[in-house]
Amino acid sequence: MEWVKMKEYAREFMVGVAEMTVEFGKGCRDIVKQSLVNDDSYIVKNFGRDSYIGKTVREPFAKLFAKLSFFNEYLPEDKDPLHAWSVIFFVSILAFLALYANFECDPYAAAAPVKQVFVHPPSATRVVLPDGRYMAYKEQGVSSHKARFSVIAPHSFLSSRLAGIPGVKDSLLEEFGIRLLTYDLPGFGESDPHPNRNLESSATDMAFLANALDVDKFWVVGYSSGSMHAWAALRYIPDRLAGAAMFAPMVNPYDPIMTKEERRRTWNKWTRKRKFMYFLARRFPRLLAFFYRRSFLSGKHGQIDRWLSLSLGNRLCLDIAKIPKFKAWIIRD
């Protein structure tokens, strides 16, 4: 009986403590409202809607919320948007913290020291374009008087004239009488930047390079994002082309002429990271600078096998990355 009474007393005591805690919390809430949220309080006067700061930040925040309003379509209908967005915000903060910790504790970092990017002294042959810019280029294969075919190959993103056509050796070019011309796109390698460049200027740059090297008709070969320059040549200088070829061309995944099936097959082949980067580029392009400076603009080469694993199998890319000549070539490029 004594034990039962003690349990009853303890239960009543805990109930009383809980009720007192709730009342204490309500009292604190009322004090905060009266002292901080009241119209005469310091916070409301200096940071409220009618204050100078409130009026200054109201318009930018209103524009931001208007841009983000399309997200409300994806929220559950039975949930308060304010409550849902607060949860999404804190979960996003935790996710970014986890990503940051993952970047800081990279498991590849312990495997081998990461090489710093070395800026080589200028060594390219260059031509002067009509607007005064310098364009760096490289010749491979046979000489001009022996050439049966002239091929110009614009490089892909994050590459240079040194890439050429990967896997194609000089002996193969000589066997078929091909003169291969590669060049640095504006702002890449040793070519001068061109802030106002577009696809038409890209095509005319190829034509000017061909004129400077006494090339009349030429083939253009594009790989990945280099294919858009091949398309530009087809569009703007078709009379200068003997033909064109595009391999694994980069396409616009948001192109309205794509069917649902084509769009689905395109997106399903990409990793989550790549899909996320496309989403950022379309919705929040200014955030790309943060990710770029942590990756290929960081001044570090990174792990070659990690680059190749985006498109090749892990086992295959590890075998390729171990080839000394390939490793030296991709680091130099």
VOKE-248858 format. One record per residue (C-alpha): residue in three letters; x, y, z. Coordinates in Angstrom, 3 decimals, always signed. Layout:
BEGIN
PT  residu         X         Y         Z
PT     ALA         X         Y         Z
...
This chain:
BEGIN
PT  residu         X         Y         Z
PT     MET    +0.000    +0.000    +0.000
PT     GLU    +2.819    +2.421    +0.865
PT     TRP    +4.445    +1.775    -2.518
PT     VAL    +1.183    +2.517    -4.368
PT     LYS    +0.764    +5.772    -2.425
PT     MET    +4.330    +6.823    -3.275
PT     LYS    +3.716    +6.177    -6.968
PT     GLU    +0.509    +8.222    -6.800
PT     TYR    +2.283   +11.093    -5.041
PT     ALA    +5.096   +11.016    -7.618
PT     ARG    +2.636   +11.053   -10.499
PT     GLU    +0.725   +13.995    -9.021
PT     PHE    +4.007   +15.806    -8.418
PT     MET    +5.126   +15.340   -12.040
PT     VAL    +1.738   +16.521   -13.327
PT     GLY    +2.022   +19.609   -11.139
PT     VAL    +5.557   +20.305   -12.361
PT     ALA    +4.412   +19.966   -15.979
PT     GLU    +1.500   +22.349   -15.427
PT     MET    +3.757   +24.876   -13.703
PT     THR    +6.272   +24.633   -16.539
PT     VAL    +3.566   +25.274   -19.124
PT     GLU    +2.268   +28.285   -17.187
PT     PHE    +5.819   +29.573   -16.730
PT     GLY    +6.401   +29.280   -20.479
PT     LYS    +3.194   +31.166   -21.223
PT     GLY    +4.257   +33.895   -18.806
PT     CYS    +7.665   +34.199   -20.497
PT     ARG    +5.958   +34.355   -23.875
PT     ASP    +3.685   +37.179   -22.692
PT     ILE    +6.667   +39.091   -21.288
PT     VAL    +8.553   +38.737   -24.576
PT     LYS    +5.531   +39.909   -26.553
PT     GLN    +4.992   +42.928   -24.310
PT     SER    +8.645   +43.982   -24.148
PT     LEU    +9.995   +43.032   -27.591
PT     VAL    +7.119   +42.661   -30.054
PT     ASN    +5.047   +45.590   -28.829
PT     ASP    +4.734   +48.593   -31.172
PT     ASP    +6.768   +50.714   -28.758
PT     SER    +9.579   +48.177   -28.327
PT     TYR   +13.132   +48.736   -29.579
PT     ILE   +13.038   +45.820   -32.029
PT     VAL    +9.782   +46.874   -33.699
PT     LYS   +10.879   +50.506   -33.965
PT     ASN   +14.214   +49.628   -35.600
PT     PHE   +13.443   +46.391   -37.463
PT     GLY    +9.663   +46.391   -37.942
PT     ARG    +7.715   +46.734   -41.192
PT     ASP    +7.529   +50.538   -40.924
PT     SER   +11.174   +51.012   -39.919
PT     TYR   +13.924   +52.075   -42.331
PT     ILE   +15.511   +48.615   -42.320
PT     GLY   +12.148   +46.923   -42.790
PT     LYS   +11.275   +49.099   -45.770
PT     THR   +14.742   +48.571   -47.287
PT     VAL   +14.690   +44.766   -47.192
PT     ARG   +10.971   +44.296   -47.852
PT     GLU   +11.131   +44.777   -51.620
PT     PRO   +14.117   +42.419   -52.302
PT     PHE   +12.572   +39.738   -50.087
PT     ALA    +9.210   +40.159   -51.821
PT     LYS   +10.899   +39.601   -55.205
PT     LEU   +12.757   +36.566   -53.867
PT     PHE    +9.596   +35.008   -52.436
PT     ALA    +7.789   +35.678   -55.726
PT     LYS   +10.516   +33.788   -57.630
PT     LEU   +10.324   +30.887   -55.187
PT     SER    +6.527   +30.765   -55.150
PT     PHE    +6.490   +28.002   -57.785
PT     PHE    +7.836   +25.648   -55.086
PT     ASN    +4.479   +25.897   -53.275
PT     GLU    +2.967   +23.697   -55.982
PT     TYR    +5.056   +20.774   -54.692
PT     LEU    +4.019   +21.173   -51.036
PT     PRO    +1.319   +18.970   -49.460
PT     GLU    -2.091   +20.616   -49.663
PT     ASP    -2.925   +19.861   -46.019
PT     LYS    +0.236   +21.531   -44.653
PT     ASP    +0.795   +25.162   -43.754
PT     PRO    +3.402   +26.575   -46.224
PT     LEU    +5.153   +28.492   -43.436
PT     HIS    +5.547   +25.340   -41.341
PT     ALA    +6.626   +23.278   -44.354
PT     TRP    +9.214   +25.830   -45.483
PT     SER   +10.672   +26.145   -42.004
PT     VAL   +11.214   +22.375   -41.930
PT     ILE   +12.717   +22.425   -45.450
PT     PHE   +15.030   +25.292   -44.480
PT     PHE   +16.477   +23.552   -41.417
PT     VAL   +16.817   +20.238   -43.260
PT     SER   +18.672   +22.054   -46.071
PT     ILE   +21.034   +23.645   -43.550
PT     LEU   +21.797   +20.216   -42.074
PT     ALA   +22.329   +18.773   -45.570
PT     PHE   +24.786   +21.533   -46.537
PT     LEU   +26.666   +21.050   -43.265
PT     ALA   +26.919   +17.336   -43.999
PT     LEU   +28.169   +18.064   -47.528
PT     TYR   +30.723   +20.519   -46.167
PT     ALA   +31.987   +17.945   -43.681
PT     ASN   +32.187   +15.419   -46.504
PT     PHE   +34.237   +17.809   -48.635
PT     GLU   +36.591   +18.508   -45.749
PT     CYS   +37.051   +14.795   -44.995
PT     ASP   +37.533   +13.526   -48.530
PT     PRO   +38.433    +9.802   -48.451
PT     TYR   +40.494   +10.247   -51.635
PT     ALA   +42.705   +12.832   -49.938
PT     ALA   +44.448   +10.184   -47.840
PT     ALA   +45.127    +7.985   -50.864
PT     ALA   +47.540   +10.358   -52.607
PT     PRO   +48.550   +14.012   -52.370
PT     VAL   +46.555   +16.237   -54.702
PT     LYS   +48.722   +18.007   -57.259
PT     GLN   +48.468   +21.759   -57.631
PT     VAL   +47.747   +23.223   -61.057
PT     PHE   +50.976   +24.432   -62.665
PT     VAL   +50.747   +27.375   -65.064
PT     HIS   +53.132   +26.575   -67.903
PT     PRO   +54.991   +29.384   -69.707
PT     PRO   +53.484   +30.429   -73.068
PT     SER   +54.562   +28.049   -75.814
PT     ALA   +51.741   +27.989   -78.369
PT     THR   +51.785   +29.175   -81.945
PT     ARG   +49.249   +31.970   -82.311
PT     VAL   +47.485   +33.911   -85.040
PT     VAL   +46.045   +37.421   -84.831
PT     LEU   +42.325   +37.718   -85.561
PT     PRO   +40.817   +40.789   -87.286
PT     ASP   +39.582   +42.215   -83.957
PT     GLY   +43.102   +42.073   -82.473
PT     ARG   +42.663   +38.934   -80.375
PT     TYR   +45.287   +36.217   -80.346
PT     MET   +44.242   +32.625   -80.972
PT     ALA   +46.533   +29.741   -79.984
PT     TYR   +46.488   +26.641   -82.167
PT     LYS   +48.290   +23.338   -82.699
PT     GLU   +48.933   +21.284   -85.846
PT     GLN   +49.091   +17.481   -85.994
PT     GLY   +49.330   +14.945   -88.775
PT     VAL   +50.745   +15.736   -92.199
PT     SER   +51.963   +19.100   -93.473
PT     SER   +49.775   +21.454   -95.499
PT     HIS   +51.153   +20.470   -98.934
PT     LYS   +50.656   +16.732   -98.229
PT     ALA   +47.205   +16.988   -96.671
PT     ARG   +44.301   +15.229   -98.384
PT     PHE   +41.885   +16.380   -95.688
PT     SER   +42.001   +19.296   -93.251
PT     VAL   +40.159   +18.837   -89.958
PT     ILE   +39.467   +21.497   -87.314
PT     ALA   +38.492   +20.147   -83.885
PT     PRO   +37.187   +22.642   -81.277
PT     HIS   +37.823   +21.267   -77.808
PT     SER   +35.237   +20.522   -75.128
PT     PHE   +34.680   +22.364   -71.855
PT     LEU   +37.669   +22.415   -69.439
PT     SER   +40.050   +21.305   -72.171
PT     SER   +42.430   +22.957   -74.653
PT     ARG   +44.145   +22.646   -78.017
PT     LEU   +46.417   +19.998   -76.472
PT     ALA   +43.561   +17.490   -76.278
PT     GLY   +43.389   +17.053   -80.046
PT     ILE   +41.172   +14.051   -80.720
PT     PRO   +41.819   +11.688   -77.762
PT     GLY   +42.986    +8.274   -78.908
PT     VAL   +43.939    +9.387   -82.444
PT     LYS   +47.708    +9.106   -82.956
PT     ASP   +49.882   +11.001   -85.428
PT     SER   +50.619    +7.761   -87.280
PT     LEU   +46.906    +7.306   -88.008
PT     LEU   +46.582   +10.888   -89.220
PT     GLU   +49.597   +10.451   -91.505
PT     GLU   +48.226    +7.184   -92.888
PT     PHE   +45.044    +8.901   -94.092
PT     GLY   +46.706   +12.192   -95.051
PT     ILE   +44.918   +14.296   -92.448
PT     ARG   +46.047   +17.688   -91.206
PT     LEU   +44.468   +18.170   -87.784
PT     LEU   +44.128   +21.714   -86.432
PT     THR   +43.096   +22.286   -82.831
PT     TYR   +42.826   +25.662   -81.145
PT     ASP   +42.106   +27.192   -77.752
PT     LEU   +38.628   +28.647   -77.490
PT     PRO   +38.446   +32.296   -76.314
PT     GLY   +39.569   +32.515   -72.689
PT     PHE   +41.007   +28.980   -72.654
PT     GLY   +44.682   +28.061   -72.765
PT     GLU   +46.668   +30.813   -74.475
PT     SER   +43.841   +32.380   -76.492
PT     ASP   +42.665   +35.849   -75.524
PT     PRO   +39.210   +36.127   -73.925
PT     HIS   +36.201   +37.362   -75.873
PT     PRO   +33.482   +38.527   -73.424
PT     ASN   +30.914   +39.130   -76.194
PT     ARG   +31.401   +35.776   -77.897
PT     ASN   +28.501   +33.781   -79.297
PT     LEU   +28.028   +30.878   -81.689
PT     GLU   +28.357   +33.105   -84.735
PT     SER   +31.685   +34.516   -83.519
PT     SER   +32.815   +30.949   -82.807
PT     ALA   +32.161   +30.005   -86.427
PT     THR   +33.918   +33.096   -87.789
PT     ASP   +36.928   +32.373   -85.538
PT     MET   +37.247   +28.978   -87.251
PT     ALA   +37.013   +30.638   -90.650
PT     PHE   +39.705   +33.184   -89.717
PT     LEU   +41.978   +30.382   -88.460
PT     ALA   +41.483   +28.500   -91.730
PT     ASN   +42.285   +31.651   -93.724
PT     ALA   +45.468   +32.275   -91.718
PT     LEU   +46.667   +28.714   -92.375
PT     ASP   +45.699   +28.660   -96.079
PT     VAL   +42.905   +26.126   -95.636
PT     ASP   +40.018   +26.353   -98.094
PT     LYS   +37.551   +23.573   -97.251
PT     PHE   +37.791   +21.712   -93.967
PT     TRP   +36.008   +19.134   -91.839
PT     VAL   +34.940   +20.073   -88.323
PT     VAL   +34.791   +17.448   -85.558
PT     GLY   +33.195   +18.199   -82.178
PT     TYR   +33.042   +16.121   -79.010
PT     SER   +30.777   +16.847   -76.026
PT     SER   +30.350   +20.629   -75.647
PT     GLY   +32.733   +21.120   -78.574
PT     SER   +29.858   +19.905   -80.755
PT     MET   +28.024   +23.207   -80.403
PT     HIS   +30.922   +24.882   -82.227
PT     ALA   +30.605   +22.272   -84.976
PT     TRP   +26.900   +23.123   -85.179
PT     ALA   +27.804   +26.832   -85.328
PT     ALA   +30.061   +26.166   -88.307
PT     LEU   +27.233   +24.316   -90.065
PT     ARG   +24.891   +27.200   -89.339
PT     TYR   +27.058   +30.229   -90.133
PT     ILE   +29.864   +29.125   -92.507
PT     PRO   +28.468   +26.126   -94.430
PT     ASP   +30.305   +27.182   -97.614
PT     ARG   +33.669   +26.589   -95.879
PT     LEU   +32.886   +23.044   -94.736
PT     ALA   +33.657   +19.757   -96.430
PT     GLY   +31.720   +17.969   -93.690
PT     ALA   +31.042   +17.799   -89.956
PT     ALA   +30.850   +15.143   -87.261
PT     MET   +29.626   +15.342   -83.661
PT     PHE   +30.307   +12.717   -81.000
PT     ALA   +28.360   +12.581   -77.718
PT     PRO   +27.116   +16.132   -78.329
PT     MET   +25.895   +18.219   -75.421
PT     VAL   +22.189   +19.051   -75.711
PT     ASN   +19.801   +21.346   -73.894
PT     PRO   +17.800   +19.078   -71.530
PT     TYR   +15.074   +21.732   -71.346
PT     ASP   +14.624   +22.048   -75.117
PT     PRO   +10.863   +22.295   -75.801
PT     ILE   +11.167   +20.282   -79.028
PT     MET   +12.212   +17.183   -77.041
PT     THR    +9.509   +14.604   -76.451
PT     LYS    +8.723   +13.330   -72.962
PT     GLU   +10.428   +10.043   -73.770
PT     GLU   +13.605   +11.783   -74.994
PT     ARG   +13.660   +14.012   -71.929
PT     ARG   +13.150   +11.033   -69.598
PT     ARG   +15.948    +9.002   -71.207
PT     THR   +18.289   +11.998   -71.026
PT     TRP   +17.707   +12.715   -67.333
PT     ASN   +17.716    +9.062   -66.252
PT     LYS   +21.306    +8.621   -67.469
PT     TRP   +22.649   +11.426   -65.274
PT     THR   +23.872   +11.248   -61.700
PT     ARG   +22.065   +13.092   -58.924
PT     LYS   +24.931   +15.570   -58.668
PT     ARG   +24.702   +16.433   -62.350
PT     LYS   +20.918   +16.869   -62.140
PT     PHE   +21.403   +19.140   -59.124
PT     MET   +23.960   +21.262   -61.002
PT     TYR   +21.574   +21.657   -63.935
PT     PHE   +18.838   +22.717   -61.514
PT     LEU   +21.150   +25.324   -59.951
PT     ALA   +22.286   +26.597   -63.345
PT     ARG   +18.685   +27.137   -64.416
PT     ARG   +17.155   +28.488   -61.203
PT     PHE   +20.064   +29.970   -59.221
PT     PRO   +23.005   +30.537   -61.614
PT     ARG   +24.895   +32.702   -59.115
PT     LEU   +25.353   +29.697   -56.799
PT     LEU   +27.426   +27.910   -59.447
PT     ALA   +30.427   +30.100   -58.643
PT     PHE   +30.617   +28.558   -55.152
PT     PHE   +30.698   +24.980   -56.478
PT     TYR   +33.065   +25.821   -59.337
PT     ARG   +35.609   +27.382   -56.980
PT     ARG   +35.540   +24.207   -54.880
PT     SER   +36.138   +21.955   -57.885
PT     PHE   +37.876   +22.803   -61.164
PT     LEU   +38.657   +26.433   -60.232
PT     SER   +40.242   +25.455   -56.906
PT     GLY   +43.776   +25.311   -58.336
PT     LYS   +44.006   +21.548   -57.734
PT     HIS   +43.957   +18.755   -60.279
PT     GLY   +41.835   +16.407   -58.187
PT     GLN   +41.640   +12.666   -58.716
PT     ILE   +41.577   +11.570   -62.358
PT     ASP   +39.734    +8.349   -61.541
PT     ARG   +36.917   +10.380   -59.975
PT     TRP   +36.537   +12.439   -63.170
PT     LEU   +36.403    +9.330   -65.346
PT     SER   +33.956    +7.527   -63.039
PT     LEU   +31.257    +9.984   -64.134
PT     SER   +31.109    +8.338   -67.553
PT     LEU   +33.002    +5.050   -67.239
PT     GLY   +32.736    +2.137   -64.865
PT     ASN   +34.743    +2.419   -61.660
PT     ARG   +36.942    -0.554   -62.496
PT     LEU   +37.633    +0.640   -66.043
PT     CYS   +38.430    +4.210   -65.012
PT     LEU   +40.897    +2.991   -62.377
PT     ASP   +42.752    +0.983   -65.046
PT     ILE   +42.893    +3.971   -67.417
PT     ALA   +44.005    +6.397   -64.695
PT     LYS   +47.032    +4.175   -63.943
PT     ILE   +48.477    +4.591   -67.465
PT     PRO   +51.422    +7.040   -67.045
PT     LYS   +51.131    +8.615   -70.514
PT     PHE   +47.404    +9.180   -70.136
PT     LYS   +47.831   +10.680   -66.678
PT     ALA   +50.566   +13.059   -67.880
PT     TRP   +48.481   +14.062   -70.907
PT     ILE   +45.277   +14.849   -69.002
PT     ILE   +47.153   +16.828   -66.308
PT     ARG   +48.976   +18.878   -68.959
PT     ASP   +45.723   +19.509   -70.818
